[in-house]
Amino acid sequence: MENPRATNPTRAVALQKYLLLHSQRGELIRRINSSSFASLSAPSSPTRIPEDPEDDEEQLISINNQTKAILIELLNCVSPQGDPSFRAWVQSRLSETERELSLYRNEAPNQSSAGRRYSTV
């Protein structure tokens, strides 16, 4: 009988991709949140923020879509009986990612990112 907790190469690669995307997402969220605070607190400040918040948000949406695909791939790598705790963790992350993506779809198209806060979870 195969060990359900044995490392599956496909699962390991997908998990590495997820961790990289999660790291990139966290960095983008920090940058978006800090630029939002800078634009709210000092609109006439001479300090210029080089990143465009709209580009960062588009990149964040792209990362979330990639994350969703990787999480679905991870779910397909793990059999339901194989590792229930890992499967539950993946399902939880997938649910969070889908919730965040639905927030983007429900926002007004011309809504500014100023004042919007993103979760780093």
Secondary structure, DSSP 8 states (H G I E B T S, - for coil): ---TTS--HHHHHHHHHHHHHHHHHHHHHHHHHHHHHHHHH-TT-S----S-HHHHHHHHHHHHHHHHHHHHHHHHHS-TTT-HHHHHHHHHHHHHHHHHHHHHHHS-TT--STT------
